[in-house]
Amino acid sequence: MMRRLALASALALALAGCGHGPKGANGDDWPDYDGPGTTHYSPLDQINAGNVGRLGLAWHYDIDIGGSSLTAPVAVDGVLYFAAGSSFVHALDAATGKLLWTYDSHAREKAGDKLRGAWGSRGIAYANGRIFTGTMDGRLIALDAKTGKLDWEVQTTEGPNDGRYISGAPWVYKDKVVVGHGGADYAPVRGYVTAYDQASGKQAWRFYTVPGDPKKGFENKAMAMAAKTWTGEWWKYGGGATVWNAMAYDPELNRLYIGTGNGTPWNRKIRSPGGGDNLFVCSIVALDADTGDYIWHYQTNPGETWDFNSDMDIELADLKIGGETRPVILHAPKNGFFYVIDRRDGKLISAKNYVPVNWAKGIDPKTGRPIENPAARFPDGKAAIVYPSPFGAHNIEAMSFNPATGLVYIPAMDQGRVYVDPPGKLADWKFLSGQRISNGIGTPPPDLKPRTPSSFLLAWDPAKQREAWRIPLQGVRGGGGTATTAGNLLLEGRGSGQFTILAADTGRQLWSFDAQTAVMAQPITYRARGKQYIAVIAGSRFPTAQGYGPEWDYRERGWRVLAFALDGKDKLPAPPPVDRSFPDDHAFPFDAALAKEGAEPYAERCATCHGANALSGGAAPDLRRSPVPLDFAGFEQVVRGGILVSRGMPKFGELSDRELRAIMNYVRQRARETQAAPARKPPADDRGQ
């Protein structure tokens, strides 16, 4: 056992620094989203498979700023940093949990309609004495890591009506910080990434991921090449391909790899009616890290139409394949295939589906293109059930790679979705307030019945392209982000409320902690004052009830930082008692017709946070149990007046009195229906941006 751990540590030390240079290479620090290297892996082994039974809670810190805190912390020089909610940055003593400083970016007050996305910050980065964070209103902020004072900030968007926002972590390397953005599901957005000087905030370069209006000329040869793969007037829709999550820096080749999102709108028949690959939608693009110049691309879904974006993890490793050690990219995007790509030239080495899929028979090893099932594109207005669903086979929950076991650990899902063209003429489709998709929900074909959705933790051998083992999980999206260590440990939270540690080689559960709420954020590990800690942020990110038994309650079980160490003695307090009854005012003028009318505005504006069919999963208050929708004046102040914007509740100033009353009646109806019968368990409506 000890020999294996020593070998793993030696190998880890050789690889861990490949993403960040000397800083963090020994595992003391976890300086940015993907850890000491580029694979969510740590070479630390003070906590290992032999002694993890002694692990206990060392300290905890309660987060009380409202909204979601589904974020990956970083730890550097004995300080743990995280951005809760909408980029409200905290610095804690990494050994004790004592608060050192906070910084409020006031992103909620400045974000306007972008706050409706509700994602908040998913990660930050540290480099050269600064903390970098993006905001929902599109700013990139640099803070002094010691004091929390603002060093500089820059607006990364292109105008006051720009639909872009930042939810993902910035990426840092050398003297640069790079950031992308989201927004393509809400507005006509054209994707890009921008590099800034870490010291000054001065823009170094910008790379657009889809071409703009040809009449205005193209920024570079890459955009001119990409324009040949589009048809119609795509630029009027923005095009999409936003880089809202994963990137990776390769110091050996001095390249930045970016993952791009879905097209805007989703349905290619609308944005590019004559077909085409639509570069660089759903692609990995390699750029010169110093200049931002295009080098190569690999497109996972040419002409994508299902939201199968490639914004999931891009992890860099060296794999022995056919007797040769090759520098590769490991990538498990939404579309259900696991890709191993040579990072020198972007050529496909291998691809294999890691969940059942029906949109393609496989990936052609010669061309790298998918062998598509034509029926999956729902031709001639005929509905189709497509696997995976827009949630993806793998979403934002981080996967990780352990060089000692040779395995990748993927929080995976198996579920499908019915796709069909929206009603009316496709040429007449336009963005509507709150509308995120351009595909209707149709009736399943009679010859194809959807499977019951499921989720599982999958250990995948990328060299052999096969499953090593799997752990079934509760719910349709039961697995949180992962991290792995040289101690033969695999760390993962569960939507059902456990934070677990498994043996990285076999998947055997070694340890578990009752977190009293869902644990979906990415865990990290670091060393402070000579002691190894494991930390994760706990809290429910589910807008819709998942069916775990007692549902997580926003007011009862909020967000908190949990830090563990050997022989930790801290304990969590019991959750405060919360009234879970359904308040009702029989004087409320319930109107069944208004309740029916209110289903649509509720789905467009409320479901993203408060849950489909008003079944809250803990990401926001349960409106069925709230007295606010019983009083028009109070409801109007919250929803239309925006009195709770600072707590993360968006303002919907465009709603009429009738629409407000319709939503109130709909919520009242759902509360009474829930009381009368057990609630159904639909999947959460969260596709990742």
VMD Tcl script that draws the C-alpha trace (Angstrom):
set ca {
  {0.00 0.00 0.00}
  {2.73 2.47 1.01}
  {4.74 1.67 -2.13}
  {1.70 2.45 -4.29}
  {1.12 5.75 -2.50}
  {4.79 6.72 -2.85}
  {4.68 5.93 -6.56}
  {1.49 7.91 -6.97}
  {3.01 10.89 -5.16}
  {6.13 10.84 -7.30}
  {4.10 10.68 -10.50}
  {1.76 13.37 -9.24}
  {4.59 15.76 -8.47}
  {5.86 15.30 -12.00}
  {2.49 16.17 -13.49}
  {0.84 18.50 -11.01}
  {2.63 21.65 -12.05}
  {1.85 21.31 -15.74}
  {-1.02 23.78 -15.58}
  {0.39 26.50 -13.33}
  {4.16 26.38 -13.14}
  {5.83 26.19 -9.71}
  {2.96 27.82 -7.79}
  {0.89 25.08 -6.19}
  {2.87 22.27 -7.81}
  {3.54 20.58 -4.45}
  {-0.15 20.60 -3.62}
  {-0.01 23.13 -0.78}
  {-2.20 25.46 -2.83}
  {-5.28 25.02 -5.01}
  {-4.88 28.29 -6.95}
  {-7.74 28.15 -9.45}
  {-10.66 26.11 -10.73}
  {-8.79 23.01 -11.88}
  {-6.30 22.76 -9.02}
  {-2.51 22.47 -8.87}
  {-2.48 21.04 -12.42}
  {-5.23 20.82 -15.01}
  {-7.18 17.76 -13.84}
  {-8.73 18.53 -10.42}
  {-5.97 16.35 -8.93}
  {-3.77 16.98 -5.90}
  {-0.44 15.30 -5.05}
  {-1.19 15.58 -1.32}
  {-1.39 12.26 0.53}
  {-1.35 13.15 4.25}
  {-5.01 12.10 4.17}
  {-5.12 8.75 2.41}
  {-7.06 5.54 2.01}
  {-5.35 4.12 5.10}
  {-6.29 6.86 7.57}
  {-9.34 8.58 6.08}
  {-11.46 6.99 8.81}
  {-9.98 9.58 11.19}
  {-11.28 12.44 9.06}
  {-13.54 14.87 10.86}
  {-15.03 18.31 10.41}
  {-12.31 20.85 11.27}
  {-14.45 23.98 10.86}
  {-17.47 25.37 9.05}
  {-18.53 28.81 7.88}
  {-22.15 29.79 7.20}
  {-22.81 31.88 4.08}
  {-25.71 34.30 4.42}
  {-25.87 36.63 1.44}
  {-28.82 35.08 -0.40}
  {-28.88 33.21 -3.68}
  {-26.73 30.36 -4.92}
  {-23.15 29.72 -3.83}
  {-22.42 26.80 -6.13}
  {-18.79 27.73 -6.42}
  {-15.32 26.21 -6.35}
  {-13.07 27.83 -3.71}
  {-9.33 28.36 -4.06}
  {-6.68 28.13 -1.34}
  {-3.28 29.88 -1.40}
  {-0.73 30.51 1.35}
  {-3.07 29.45 4.15}
  {-6.07 31.47 2.97}
  {-9.25 30.05 1.46}
  {-11.11 32.30 -0.99}
  {-14.54 31.90 -2.59}
  {-17.11 34.05 -4.38}
  {-20.58 33.41 -3.00}
  {-23.76 34.45 -4.76}
  {-23.10 37.07 -7.42}
  {-19.35 37.53 -6.88}
  {-19.38 38.40 -3.19}
  {-15.78 37.40 -2.44}
  {-14.77 36.01 0.96}
  {-11.34 35.29 2.42}
  {-11.09 32.87 5.37}
  {-8.19 31.54 7.41}
  {-7.81 28.16 5.73}
  {-6.90 26.41 9.02}
  {-9.63 27.88 11.25}
  {-12.39 29.31 9.03}
  {-12.02 32.77 10.58}
  {-13.27 35.52 8.27}
  {-10.43 37.77 7.09}
  {-12.22 40.05 4.62}
  {-15.11 40.32 2.19}
  {-15.66 42.24 -1.02}
  {-19.09 43.02 -2.45}
  {-19.01 43.57 -6.21}
  {-22.61 44.89 -6.12}
  {-23.21 42.75 -9.20}
  {-26.84 42.16 -8.27}
  {-27.67 45.83 -8.27}
  {-25.85 46.34 -11.58}
  {-26.84 43.16 -13.46}
  {-30.44 44.13 -14.26}
  {-32.21 41.42 -16.29}
  {-29.05 39.29 -16.32}
  {-29.73 38.45 -12.69}
  {-32.57 36.28 -13.96}
  {-30.00 33.70 -15.03}
  {-29.50 33.04 -11.29}
  {-26.21 31.22 -11.78}
  {-23.95 33.47 -9.75}
  {-20.21 32.86 -9.60}
  {-18.96 29.30 -10.13}
  {-15.31 30.00 -9.43}
  {-12.45 32.45 -9.03}
  {-8.69 32.40 -9.59}
  {-5.50 33.46 -7.79}
  {-2.27 34.64 -9.42}
  {0.58 36.94 -8.40}
  {-1.05 38.31 -5.26}
  {-4.46 38.95 -6.82}
  {-7.87 37.32 -6.72}
  {-9.79 37.47 -10.01}
  {-13.56 37.14 -10.28}
  {-16.17 37.77 -12.95}
  {-19.61 39.26 -12.36}
  {-23.14 38.83 -13.70}
  {-23.00 42.33 -15.17}
  {-19.92 41.37 -17.18}
  {-17.05 42.92 -15.21}
  {-13.71 41.28 -14.51}
  {-12.41 42.31 -11.10}
  {-8.92 42.06 -9.59}
  {-8.57 42.26 -5.79}
  {-5.53 42.47 -3.55}
  {-5.41 38.97 -2.06}
  {-4.15 40.18 1.33}
  {-6.60 43.02 1.92}
  {-9.55 42.45 -0.41}
  {-9.21 45.99 -1.76}
  {-10.09 46.63 -5.39}
  {-7.00 46.68 -7.59}
  {-8.77 47.20 -10.93}
  {-11.93 46.27 -12.80}
  {-12.81 46.23 -16.48}
  {-16.08 45.85 -18.36}
  {-15.76 42.82 -20.65}
  {-19.07 43.27 -22.50}
  {-19.72 45.40 -25.57}
  {-22.46 47.85 -24.65}
  {-25.29 48.71 -22.25}
  {-27.75 46.27 -23.87}
  {-25.23 43.44 -24.16}
  {-26.77 40.14 -23.00}
  {-23.44 38.69 -21.86}
  {-22.71 37.82 -18.25}
  {-19.90 35.99 -16.45}
  {-20.70 32.93 -14.36}
  {-17.55 30.84 -14.88}
  {-14.11 31.14 -13.35}
  {-11.36 33.27 -14.94}
  {-8.27 31.38 -16.17}
  {-4.78 32.59 -15.21}
  {-1.34 31.87 -16.66}
  {1.94 33.79 -16.95}
  {0.98 37.50 -16.85}
  {-2.55 37.11 -18.23}
  {-6.07 36.45 -17.00}
  {-8.64 35.18 -19.51}
  {-12.41 35.19 -19.15}
  {-15.39 34.17 -21.26}
  {-19.11 34.71 -20.70}
  {-22.59 33.21 -20.88}
  {-25.87 34.63 -22.15}
  {-26.56 32.83 -25.43}
  {-29.68 31.13 -24.06}
  {-31.28 34.46 -23.23}
  {-30.24 36.97 -25.87}
  {-28.68 37.29 -29.36}
  {-25.11 36.85 -28.15}
  {-21.89 36.29 -30.10}
  {-19.30 34.37 -28.11}
  {-15.73 35.44 -27.38}
  {-12.90 35.12 -24.86}
  {-10.71 38.03 -23.78}
  {-7.22 38.11 -22.25}
  {-6.18 40.94 -19.92}
  {-2.92 41.92 -18.28}
  {-3.00 40.72 -14.67}
  {-1.30 43.82 -13.31}
  {-3.23 46.55 -15.14}
  {-6.42 45.07 -16.60}
  {-5.40 46.24 -20.06}
  {-6.84 44.08 -22.84}
  {-4.21 41.90 -24.51}
  {-6.33 40.10 -27.10}
  {-9.85 38.92 -27.92}
  {-10.93 35.87 -29.90}
  {-14.48 35.58 -31.26}
  {-15.88 32.06 -31.41}
  {-18.39 32.63 -34.26}
  {-18.27 35.03 -37.23}
  {-20.16 38.29 -37.27}
  {-21.85 40.21 -40.09}
  {-19.77 39.61 -43.25}
  {-20.52 43.17 -44.43}
  {-18.47 44.49 -41.52}
  {-15.48 42.32 -42.34}
  {-13.86 39.57 -40.30}
  {-11.44 40.02 -37.43}
  {-9.05 37.33 -38.69}
  {-8.65 34.42 -41.09}
  {-10.26 32.05 -38.59}
  {-13.52 34.03 -38.70}
  {-13.45 34.14 -42.51}
  {-13.00 30.37 -42.53}
  {-15.80 29.87 -39.98}
  {-18.23 32.07 -41.96}
  {-18.15 29.54 -44.80}
  {-19.85 27.04 -42.48}
  {-22.88 29.25 -41.75}
  {-25.92 30.11 -43.89}
  {-28.67 32.70 -43.80}
  {-28.32 35.80 -41.60}
  {-26.93 34.06 -38.53}
  {-25.32 37.20 -37.10}
  {-28.78 38.65 -36.35}
  {-29.19 35.86 -33.79}
  {-25.71 36.32 -32.33}
  {-24.56 32.79 -33.10}
  {-23.70 31.70 -29.55}
  {-20.70 29.42 -28.89}
  {-20.07 31.21 -25.61}
  {-17.14 30.14 -23.45}
  {-18.96 30.14 -20.12}
  {-17.09 27.41 -18.29}
  {-13.99 25.36 -19.11}
  {-10.59 26.29 -20.48}
  {-7.09 24.88 -19.98}
  {-3.58 26.31 -20.30}
  {-0.78 24.17 -21.75}
  {2.67 25.52 -20.76}
  {4.49 22.93 -22.88}
  {2.94 24.27 -26.09}
  {2.03 27.73 -24.73}
  {-1.57 27.27 -25.80}
  {-4.95 28.05 -24.32}
  {-7.72 25.56 -25.07}
  {-11.27 26.89 -24.86}
  {-14.54 24.96 -24.86}
  {-17.50 26.54 -26.66}
  {-21.23 26.33 -26.11}
  {-24.36 25.73 -28.15}
  {-25.50 27.82 -31.08}
  {-27.95 30.69 -30.66}
  {-30.74 29.83 -31.01}
  {-30.41 26.11 -30.31}
  {-32.29 25.06 -33.43}
  {-29.95 25.18 -36.44}
  {-32.95 25.40 -38.80}
  {-33.50 28.92 -37.43}
  {-29.99 30.32 -37.03}
  {-28.47 28.66 -40.14}
  {-31.40 27.53 -42.32}
  {-29.21 26.18 -45.12}
  {-27.32 23.87 -42.76}
  {-23.56 23.94 -42.19}
  {-21.16 23.01 -39.41}
  {-21.47 26.46 -37.78}
  {-17.89 26.85 -36.53}
  {-16.89 27.19 -33.75}
  {-20.09 26.05 -32.04}
  {-19.61 23.07 -29.66}
  {-15.86 22.88 -30.19}
  {-12.49 22.87 -28.50}
  {-10.35 25.63 -30.00}
  {-6.59 25.90 -29.46}
  {-5.21 29.46 -29.31}
  {-1.73 30.92 -28.99}
  {-1.68 31.91 -25.32}
  {0.27 35.12 -25.93}
  {-1.60 36.47 -28.96}
  {-4.97 34.68 -29.06}
  {-4.29 33.53 -32.63}
  {-6.17 30.46 -33.86}
  {-4.12 27.24 -34.12}
  {-6.62 24.36 -34.51}
  {-10.11 23.26 -33.57}
  {-12.01 20.06 -32.97}
  {-15.80 20.23 -33.26}
  {-17.69 17.66 -31.21}
  {-21.09 18.50 -32.74}
  {-21.05 20.02 -36.24}
  {-24.24 22.02 -36.81}
  {-25.35 21.31 -33.25}
  {-29.07 21.62 -32.45}
  {-29.60 19.97 -29.01}
  {-27.59 22.15 -26.57}
  {-24.80 19.56 -26.54}
  {-22.18 22.16 -25.76}
  {-18.49 21.52 -25.12}
  {-18.08 23.86 -22.15}
  {-17.39 20.93 -19.85}
  {-13.92 20.19 -18.42}
  {-10.90 20.26 -20.72}
  {-8.26 18.24 -18.85}
  {-4.66 17.80 -19.98}
  {-2.74 14.60 -19.39}
  {-0.04 12.35 -20.82}
  {-1.43 8.93 -21.77}
  {0.37 5.84 -22.98}
  {-1.51 4.80 -26.12}
  {-0.23 2.07 -28.47}
  {3.11 2.01 -26.68}
  {3.60 5.79 -27.10}
  {3.12 8.45 -24.45}
  {1.05 11.21 -26.01}
  {0.00 14.67 -24.74}
  {-3.78 14.60 -24.80}
  {-6.97 16.44 -23.98}
  {-9.61 14.51 -22.01}
  {-13.12 15.77 -22.66}
  {-16.59 14.49 -21.71}
  {-19.09 17.03 -23.11}
  {-22.87 16.91 -22.90}
  {-23.28 14.76 -26.01}
  {-22.38 11.48 -24.24}
  {-19.05 10.68 -25.95}
  {-15.67 10.66 -24.21}
  {-12.96 12.20 -26.40}
  {-9.21 11.72 -26.30}
  {-7.60 14.36 -28.54}
  {-3.94 14.95 -29.36}
  {-3.33 18.44 -28.07}
  {-0.46 19.05 -30.49}
  {-2.63 19.07 -33.60}
  {-6.24 18.60 -32.44}
  {-6.58 15.21 -34.13}
  {-8.94 12.67 -32.64}
  {-7.23 9.70 -31.01}
  {-10.39 7.94 -29.85}
  {-14.01 8.54 -28.87}
  {-16.51 6.26 -27.18}
  {-19.93 6.89 -25.71}
  {-19.90 6.71 -21.90}
  {-23.71 6.73 -21.60}
  {-26.35 5.35 -23.98}
  {-26.89 7.76 -26.90}
  {-29.14 7.69 -29.95}
  {-28.28 10.93 -31.76}
  {-25.22 9.25 -33.32}
  {-24.03 5.70 -33.95}
  {-20.49 6.65 -33.11}
  {-17.59 8.92 -34.05}
  {-15.79 8.23 -37.33}
  {-12.16 7.59 -36.33}
  {-10.84 8.88 -39.66}
  {-12.72 12.17 -39.90}
  {-13.49 12.74 -36.23}
  {-17.08 13.54 -37.18}
  {-20.15 11.96 -35.60}
  {-22.08 9.33 -37.54}
  {-25.44 10.99 -36.98}
  {-28.89 9.47 -36.77}
  {-30.91 11.71 -39.17}
  {-34.11 11.25 -37.15}
  {-32.47 12.94 -34.16}
  {-32.71 16.28 -35.99}
  {-36.52 16.01 -35.85}
  {-36.98 16.52 -39.63}
  {-40.26 17.64 -41.22}
  {-41.72 18.70 -37.90}
  {-41.68 15.15 -36.51}
  {-40.84 14.95 -32.81}
  {-37.93 12.82 -31.66}
  {-36.67 11.60 -28.31}
  {-32.96 12.29 -28.18}
  {-30.41 10.89 -25.74}
  {-28.78 12.60 -23.89}
  {-31.06 15.49 -22.89}
  {-29.99 19.16 -22.77}
  {-28.85 18.51 -19.20}
  {-26.16 16.43 -20.87}
  {-24.49 13.17 -20.02}
  {-22.06 15.38 -18.08}
  {-22.67 18.99 -17.08}
  {-20.82 21.58 -14.99}
  {-20.04 19.22 -12.11}
  {-16.27 18.81 -12.43}
  {-14.75 15.53 -13.55}
  {-11.20 14.66 -12.43}
  {-8.27 12.51 -13.55}
  {-5.93 10.54 -11.30}
  {-2.57 9.73 -12.98}
  {-1.90 6.84 -10.59}
  {-5.14 4.96 -11.34}
  {-5.34 6.20 -14.93}
  {-9.06 6.83 -14.43}
  {-11.33 9.80 -15.07}
  {-14.25 10.29 -12.66}
  {-17.41 11.69 -14.27}
  {-20.66 12.75 -12.55}
  {-22.83 11.29 -15.31}
  {-26.54 11.27 -16.22}
  {-28.74 9.15 -18.45}
  {-31.90 10.90 -19.60}
  {-33.56 11.97 -22.83}
  {-35.63 14.86 -24.12}
  {-38.33 15.26 -26.74}
  {-37.31 17.71 -29.47}
  {-39.55 19.27 -32.11}
  {-39.65 22.55 -33.99}
  {-41.48 25.39 -32.21}
  {-45.00 26.16 -33.47}
  {-45.44 28.60 -36.34}
  {-42.96 29.60 -39.02}
  {-39.34 29.09 -38.04}
  {-38.40 32.32 -39.80}
  {-40.67 34.22 -37.40}
  {-38.94 32.92 -34.25}
  {-37.66 35.65 -31.94}
  {-36.19 35.82 -28.45}
  {-38.87 36.34 -25.82}
  {-38.41 37.46 -22.26}
  {-37.24 34.41 -20.34}
  {-37.25 32.14 -23.38}
  {-34.16 29.99 -23.55}
  {-34.82 27.42 -26.24}
  {-35.98 27.29 -29.83}
  {-37.28 23.74 -29.74}
  {-40.81 22.90 -28.68}
  {-41.77 20.04 -26.40}
  {-43.59 17.46 -28.49}
  {-45.31 14.12 -28.04}
  {-42.94 11.14 -27.89}
  {-43.03 8.88 -30.96}
  {-45.21 5.85 -30.19}
  {-42.39 3.42 -30.98}
  {-39.97 4.95 -28.47}
  {-40.61 5.17 -24.75}
  {-38.22 7.25 -22.66}
  {-36.22 5.49 -19.97}
  {-36.48 6.49 -16.36}
  {-33.80 9.17 -15.83}
  {-30.83 8.21 -13.67}
  {-27.46 9.48 -12.53}
  {-24.24 7.80 -11.45}
  {-20.58 8.37 -10.69}
  {-18.60 6.82 -13.52}
  {-14.94 5.80 -13.45}
  {-13.71 5.75 -17.05}
  {-10.43 4.43 -18.46}
  {-9.52 6.96 -21.20}
  {-6.64 4.91 -22.62}
  {-8.84 1.85 -23.15}
  {-12.07 3.83 -23.67}
  {-14.10 1.68 -21.33}
  {-15.90 1.81 -18.00}
  {-13.92 0.71 -14.94}
  {-16.73 0.93 -12.40}
  {-19.80 2.99 -11.52}
  {-21.75 4.03 -8.42}
  {-25.53 4.55 -8.90}
  {-26.79 7.80 -7.33}
  {-30.14 9.06 -6.12}
  {-32.13 11.37 -8.36}
  {-31.85 12.56 -11.93}
  {-28.79 14.69 -11.12}
  {-27.35 13.17 -8.00}
  {-23.60 13.68 -8.29}
  {-21.61 16.78 -7.44}
  {-18.21 17.85 -8.70}
  {-15.21 15.61 -8.05}
  {-11.55 15.90 -7.06}
  {-8.94 13.19 -6.59}
  {-5.64 12.87 -4.73}
  {-2.39 10.93 -4.47}
  {-3.78 9.35 -1.31}
  {-5.92 7.11 -3.56}
  {-8.94 9.25 -2.70}
  {-11.89 10.37 -4.80}
  {-13.94 13.22 -3.31}
  {-17.54 13.84 -4.32}
  {-20.68 15.36 -2.83}
  {-24.18 14.05 -3.43}
  {-27.48 15.74 -4.10}
  {-28.96 13.55 -1.40}
  {-26.88 15.28 1.29}
  {-23.69 13.22 1.76}
  {-20.12 14.27 1.19}
  {-18.30 11.05 0.36}
  {-14.75 9.79 -0.11}
  {-14.14 6.69 -2.21}
  {-11.08 4.61 -3.04}
  {-9.95 6.08 -6.37}
  {-8.90 2.69 -7.74}
  {-11.94 0.58 -6.83}
  {-14.77 2.99 -5.97}
  {-15.19 1.45 -2.51}
  {-16.71 3.96 -0.10}
  {-14.21 4.83 2.62}
  {-15.94 7.67 4.47}
  {-19.10 9.77 4.45}
  {-20.36 12.93 6.15}
  {-23.95 14.11 6.59}
  {-23.85 17.67 5.27}
  {-27.55 18.31 6.08}
  {-28.08 19.57 2.52}
  {-27.09 18.82 -1.07}
  {-23.36 18.97 -1.87}
  {-22.98 19.71 -5.58}
  {-20.03 22.11 -5.71}
  {-16.49 21.03 -6.51}
  {-14.33 19.99 -3.52}
  {-10.69 21.02 -3.16}
  {-7.77 20.01 -0.96}
  {-4.81 22.07 0.30}
  {-2.22 22.28 3.09}
  {-2.28 25.00 5.77}
  {0.20 25.17 8.67}
  {1.54 21.78 7.66}
  {-1.84 20.06 7.76}
  {-3.92 18.81 4.83}
  {-7.53 19.95 4.59}
  {-10.42 19.01 2.31}
  {-13.00 21.73 1.71}
  {-16.30 22.00 -0.15}
  {-19.24 24.39 -0.25}
  {-22.54 22.71 0.61}
  {-26.00 23.87 -0.43}
  {-28.80 22.93 -2.78}
  {-28.44 24.24 -6.34}
  {-31.64 22.48 -7.46}
  {-34.44 24.78 -8.61}
  {-36.86 21.85 -8.72}
  {-37.50 19.13 -6.14}
  {-35.44 16.04 -6.94}
  {-37.29 13.38 -4.96}
  {-34.67 12.65 -2.28}
  {-37.28 12.25 0.46}
  {-37.46 15.41 2.62}
  {-36.81 18.19 0.11}
  {-34.13 20.77 0.84}
  {-35.58 24.01 2.14}
  {-34.01 27.33 1.20}
  {-34.64 28.92 4.61}
  {-33.80 25.85 6.68}
  {-30.68 24.51 4.98}
  {-28.62 27.25 3.41}
  {-25.07 27.41 2.09}
  {-21.91 26.82 4.14}
  {-18.22 26.02 3.75}
  {-17.16 22.68 5.22}
  {-13.48 21.97 5.93}
  {-12.20 18.56 7.07}
  {-8.90 17.34 8.52}
  {-7.60 14.30 10.37}
  {-9.00 14.23 13.91}
  {-11.26 17.26 13.28}
  {-13.62 17.90 16.21}
  {-16.13 20.47 14.90}
  {-19.86 19.64 14.65}
  {-22.66 21.15 12.62}
  {-25.56 22.68 14.52}
  {-28.97 21.11 14.08}
  {-30.97 22.77 11.27}
  {-33.33 25.44 12.65}
  {-37.01 24.49 12.74}
  {-38.90 25.88 9.76}
  {-42.64 26.01 9.27}
  {-43.33 23.72 6.29}
  {-47.05 24.19 6.31}
  {-48.93 25.68 3.38}
  {-50.29 29.08 4.41}
  {-53.60 29.97 2.84}
  {-55.90 32.91 3.20}
  {-59.42 31.82 2.44}
  {-60.20 35.47 1.75}
  {-57.74 35.30 -1.14}
  {-59.81 35.79 -4.31}
  {-58.74 32.57 -6.03}
  {-59.54 32.51 -9.74}
  {-59.10 29.17 -11.56}
  {-58.97 30.84 -14.96}
  {-56.22 33.21 -13.79}
  {-54.33 30.27 -12.30}
  {-54.34 28.53 -15.69}
  {-53.20 31.76 -17.32}
  {-50.39 32.14 -14.78}
  {-48.66 28.87 -15.69}
  {-46.90 30.43 -18.67}
  {-45.46 33.59 -17.03}
  {-44.44 31.47 -14.03}
  {-42.59 29.01 -16.28}
  {-40.85 31.83 -18.17}
  {-39.80 33.96 -15.22}
  {-40.01 32.00 -11.98}
  {-39.22 28.33 -12.64}
  {-35.47 28.86 -13.16}
  {-35.11 29.57 -9.43}
  {-38.34 28.52 -7.71}
  {-38.81 25.24 -9.56}
  {-40.84 23.73 -12.37}
  {-44.50 23.39 -11.36}
  {-43.62 25.43 -8.24}
  {-41.81 22.43 -6.72}
  {-38.83 24.15 -5.13}
  {-35.65 22.16 -4.65}
  {-33.93 24.53 -2.24}
  {-32.21 26.98 -4.61}
  {-34.81 29.64 -3.79}
  {-37.78 29.98 -1.40}
  {-40.71 27.62 -1.85}
  {-43.47 29.95 -3.05}
  {-46.15 27.39 -2.18}
  {-45.20 27.81 1.48}
  {-44.64 31.56 1.36}
  {-47.25 34.11 2.52}
  {-45.91 36.70 0.04}
  {-47.97 35.48 -2.99}
  {-51.13 35.90 -0.86}
  {-50.80 39.68 -0.75}
  {-50.74 41.65 -3.99}
  {-49.01 44.74 -2.57}
  {-46.17 42.74 -1.04}
  {-45.86 40.47 -4.07}
  {-45.71 43.49 -6.37}
  {-42.93 45.10 -4.32}
  {-40.82 41.96 -4.47}
  {-41.42 40.90 -8.08}
  {-41.93 44.18 -9.92}
  {-40.45 46.65 -7.46}
  {-37.21 44.74 -6.87}
  {-36.92 45.30 -3.12}
  {-34.98 42.02 -2.72}
  {-32.50 42.48 -5.56}
  {-29.63 42.69 -3.06}
  {-30.58 39.19 -1.87}
  {-30.59 37.77 -5.39}
  {-34.28 38.15 -6.31}
  {-34.44 39.67 -9.83}
  {-36.75 42.52 -10.76}
  {-39.49 41.88 -13.36}
  {-40.66 45.39 -14.09}
  {-42.37 44.44 -17.34}
  {-45.07 42.31 -15.69}
  {-48.58 43.74 -15.70}
  {-50.98 43.65 -12.74}
  {-52.90 40.87 -14.43}
  {-49.77 38.78 -14.96}
  {-48.80 39.24 -11.31}
  {-52.25 38.14 -10.15}
  {-52.15 35.22 -12.57}
  {-48.84 34.02 -11.09}
  {-50.22 34.42 -7.56}
  {-53.24 32.28 -8.47}
  {-51.05 29.68 -10.14}
  {-48.87 29.38 -7.02}
  {-51.99 29.12 -4.85}
  {-53.36 26.38 -7.06}
  {-50.09 24.43 -6.90}
  {-50.01 24.77 -3.09}
  {-53.52 23.34 -2.80}
  {-52.77 20.55 -5.27}
  {-49.64 19.62 -3.32}
  {-51.62 19.43 -0.10}
  {-54.20 17.19 -1.74}
  {-51.80 14.69 -3.32}
  {-48.10 13.77 -3.30}
  {-46.09 15.95 -5.67}
  {-44.60 14.51 -8.84}
  {-40.83 14.55 -9.28}
  {-39.80 16.29 -12.52}
  {-36.14 16.96 -13.31}
  {-34.62 20.30 -12.38}
  {-34.68 22.88 -15.16}
  {-31.02 23.89 -15.14}
  {-28.93 23.41 -18.28}
  {-25.68 24.78 -16.99}
  {-25.04 28.33 -18.14}
}
mol new
graphics top color blue
foreach p $ca { graphics top sphere $p radius 0.5 }
foreach p [lrange $ca 0 end-1] q [lrange $ca 1 end] { graphics top cylinder $p $q radius 0.2 }
display resetview
